[in-house]
Structures are given as C-alpha cells and as structure tokens.
Amino acid sequence: MSPDVRLEVLTCALARAHVEALGQLLADCVAQGASVSFLSGLTPGRAGDWWAGQLSADDGRRLVVAFDRQGLCGVVQVIPAGTENQPHRGDVAKMLVAPRARRQGLGAALLAAAEGCARDMNLSLLVLDTVTGGDAERLYAKAGWTPVGSIPGYALSTDGRPEATTVFYKALA
Ligand SMILES: CC(C)(COP(=O)(O)OP(=O)(O)OC[C@H]1O[C@@H](n2cnc3c(N)ncnc32)[C@H](O)[C@@H]1OP(=O)(O)O)[C@@H](O)C(=O)NCCC(=O)NCCS
C-alpha cells in the first residue's frame, strides 16, 4: 500500500461525515462495471443517499476507510449479523477501492484491517459474497478466505446480465 494512504476505522456516526465522498466512490466503481448492488447509471447523489440510509441506524458496524492526498479512496464494512444466535458472525460488505488507487495493495490492506476490526468486535466468523471470476475473488482467495460455492444467476451485472456469485467465509483465529 502506498505510504501516502492512511486507514481509519469509523463507527456509523463518524462515517456520516463522509457520505458524499462514499457516494462518489460507489458511483465511480459502478461506472467502471463493479457489481455491488446497483445497475449502471448510479449517480453520486443517489449513491450518497444509499450510504446515508445504511449509516442512519447505528447497528454496530464498522467502516474501514482509506484516504490518500485526493481524499477518500477506499472502504470496506464489517457488519455484525445482529441475530441472537449469531453473536460471533459478521458480514464483510462494500469493499471498494477508487480506480486511481487500485493494484497497489489497498484492497488487501482494507481486508486485513477489516479482519482486525472484526476481532476487536469479538467476531470470529466472517462471510462475504462476490462475483464469480471477478478481481475481488482473487483478493479474497489470496487472503485465505474459503470459497463455499458459486450460485448461478445470483445478481445482474451493471449492464443487466445475470452473473454467478461466490460465497466465501473466514474463521478468525
Ligand atoms: C476488487 C478491488 C477491491 C481490489 O482492490 P485493489 O486495491 O486493486 O486490490 P490489491 O491491489 O490489494 O490486490 C490484491 C490482490 O487481489 C487480486 N486482484 C485485485 N485486482 C485485480 C485485477 N484487476 N486483476 C487480477 N487480480 C486482481 C490480486 O490477486 C491482487 O494481488 P497481486 O496484486 O499481488 O496480484 C478493486 O478492484 C475494486 O474496488 N473493484 C470494484 C469494486 C468491487 O468489485 N468490489 C468487490 C465487492 S465484493
């Protein structure tokens, strides 16, 4: 990861100050074809509104956010499962690295920080899903996550084609 990049762990309340930048990041990633819940045409404003909704109730999630000299350039969330029978489990969601900051180890650094954060939250099992065959799949496999299997036609690509998703888990030591 570039020495110019710093990571911060934020609660929902603290992350609300960054809703606009988070919206821009999400919109930029979708514009480049990232399959992260939205179809193409997502505007930064609508993406910011989505983040505002996500962060409105403090559900105990933590965001690991990356900043470079230009501003916010990456994010990943650790979201507690929130059910009585899964106090130990969380989801990793919305791993996003700005196009300008990719292939420099930031995704791997965000993931490692998210795992550290999960330990601090007393979580011992993490789950995520990602497009089968996508760039992120290699990121997770390289970081020791276990693929459970692939679900065909799970979601639509940004241009509307059905794509498979791979579910991964990691048990934290
Ligand atoms: C996937 C994503 C987070 C990777 O971020 P990144 O900062 O570029 O990742 P890193 O530089 O830490 O790469 C870590 C490893 O992931 C894999 N990887 C990441 N991007 C890759 C690419 N474009 N092609 C091939 N492998 C890739 C590689 O194994 C890489 O290790 P290496 O560089 O030593 O080969 C980033 O491309 C992104 O934000 N994509 C759009 C949003 C998205 O799809 N998020 C995933 C949601 S589940």
The ligand as an SDF file (V2000), in Angstrom:
LIG
                    3D

 48 50  0  0  0  0  0  0  0  0999 V2000
  -11.5390   -5.6710   -6.0970 C   0  0  0  0  0  0  0  0  0  0  0  0
  -10.8150   -4.4370   -5.5610 C   0  0  0  0  0  0  0  0  0  0  0  0
  -11.3660   -4.0830   -4.1990 C   0  0  0  0  0  0  0  0  0  0  0  0
   -9.3150   -4.7580   -5.4500 C   0  0  0  0  0  0  0  0  0  0  0  0
   -8.6800   -3.6320   -4.8640 O   0  0  0  0  0  0  0  0  0  0  0  0
   -7.1030   -3.3910   -5.0890 P   0  0  0  0  0  0  0  0  0  0  0  0
   -6.6750   -2.3250   -4.1600 O   0  0  0  0  0  0  0  0  0  0  0  0
   -6.8280   -3.1810   -6.5190 O   0  0  0  0  0  0  0  0  0  0  0  0
   -6.5250   -4.7960   -4.6380 O   0  0  0  0  0  0  0  0  0  0  0  0
   -4.9960   -5.1310   -4.2720 P   0  0  0  0  0  0  0  0  0  0  0  0
   -4.0790   -4.2300   -5.0080 O   0  0  0  0  0  0  0  0  0  0  0  0
   -4.8830   -5.1690   -2.8000 O   0  0  0  0  0  0  0  0  0  0  0  0
   -4.8830   -6.5940   -4.8570 O   0  0  0  0  0  0  0  0  0  0  0  0
   -4.8580   -7.7200   -4.0170 C   0  0  0  0  0  0  0  0  0  0  0  0
   -4.9530   -8.9690   -4.8860 C   0  0  0  0  0  0  0  0  0  0  0  0
   -6.2500   -9.0520   -5.4710 O   0  0  0  0  0  0  0  0  0  0  0  0
   -6.1360   -9.5830   -6.7950 C   0  0  0  0  0  0  0  0  0  0  0  0
   -6.5560   -8.5450   -7.7490 N   0  0  0  0  0  0  0  0  0  0  0  0
   -7.0270   -7.3110   -7.4420 C   0  0  0  0  0  0  0  0  0  0  0  0
   -7.3310   -6.6500   -8.5800 N   0  0  0  0  0  0  0  0  0  0  0  0
   -7.0720   -7.4830   -9.6040 C   0  0  0  0  0  0  0  0  0  0  0  0
   -7.1900   -7.3830  -11.0270 C   0  0  0  0  0  0  0  0  0  0  0  0
   -7.6450   -6.2620  -11.6190 N   0  0  0  0  0  0  0  0  0  0  0  0
   -6.8220   -8.4380  -11.7860 N   0  0  0  0  0  0  0  0  0  0  0  0
   -6.3410   -9.5510  -11.2030 C   0  0  0  0  0  0  0  0  0  0  0  0
   -6.1990   -9.7170   -9.8630 N   0  0  0  0  0  0  0  0  0  0  0  0
   -6.5720   -8.7010   -9.0770 C   0  0  0  0  0  0  0  0  0  0  0  0
   -4.7000   -9.9510   -6.9830 C   0  0  0  0  0  0  0  0  0  0  0  0
   -4.5080  -11.2720   -6.5660 O   0  0  0  0  0  0  0  0  0  0  0  0
   -4.0180   -8.9720   -6.0660 C   0  0  0  0  0  0  0  0  0  0  0  0
   -2.7690   -9.3830   -5.6340 O   0  0  0  0  0  0  0  0  0  0  0  0
   -1.4710   -9.0570   -6.5500 P   0  0  0  0  0  0  0  0  0  0  0  0
   -1.5690   -7.6160   -6.9510 O   0  0  0  0  0  0  0  0  0  0  0  0
   -0.3290   -9.3690   -5.6490 O   0  0  0  0  0  0  0  0  0  0  0  0
   -1.5870   -9.9730   -7.7250 O   0  0  0  0  0  0  0  0  0  0  0  0
  -10.9840   -3.2380   -6.5490 C   0  0  0  0  0  0  0  0  0  0  0  0
  -10.6140   -3.6750   -7.8470 O   0  0  0  0  0  0  0  0  0  0  0  0
  -12.3820   -2.6720   -6.5810 C   0  0  0  0  0  0  0  0  0  0  0  0
  -12.7390   -1.8160   -5.7850 O   0  0  0  0  0  0  0  0  0  0  0  0
  -13.1960   -3.1500   -7.5340 N   0  0  0  0  0  0  0  0  0  0  0  0
  -14.5510   -2.6130   -7.7080 C   0  0  0  0  0  0  0  0  0  0  0  0
  -15.4690   -2.9110   -6.5520 C   0  0  0  0  0  0  0  0  0  0  0  0
  -15.6120   -4.3760   -6.3160 C   0  0  0  0  0  0  0  0  0  0  0  0
  -15.8000   -5.1790   -7.2140 O   0  0  0  0  0  0  0  0  0  0  0  0
  -15.5340   -4.7370   -5.0160 N   0  0  0  0  0  0  0  0  0  0  0  0
  -15.6830   -6.0920   -4.5770 C   0  0  0  0  0  0  0  0  0  0  0  0
  -17.0130   -6.2840   -3.9830 C   0  0  0  0  0  0  0  0  0  0  0  0
  -17.1740   -7.9290   -3.2960 S   0  0  0  0  0  0  0  0  0  0  0  0
  1  2  1  0
  2  3  1  0
  2  4  1  0
  2 36  1  0
  4  5  1  0
  5  6  1  0
  6  7  2  0
  6  8  1  0
  6  9  1  0
  9 10  1  0
 10 11  2  0
 10 12  1  0
 10 13  1  0
 13 14  1  0
 14 15  1  0
 15 16  1  0
 15 30  1  0
 16 17  1  0
 17 18  1  0
 17 28  1  0
 18 19  1  0
 18 27  1  0
 19 20  2  0
 20 21  1  0
 21 22  1  0
 21 27  2  0
 22 23  1  0
 22 24  2  0
 24 25  1  0
 25 26  2  0
 26 27  1  0
 28 29  1  0
 28 30  1  0
 30 31  1  0
 31 32  1  0
 32 33  2  0
 32 34  1  0
 32 35  1  0
 36 37  1  0
 36 38  1  0
 38 39  2  0
 38 40  1  0
 40 41  1  0
 41 42  1  0
 42 43  1  0
 43 44  2  0
 43 45  1  0
 45 46  1  0
 46 47  1  0
 47 48  1  0
M  END
$$$$
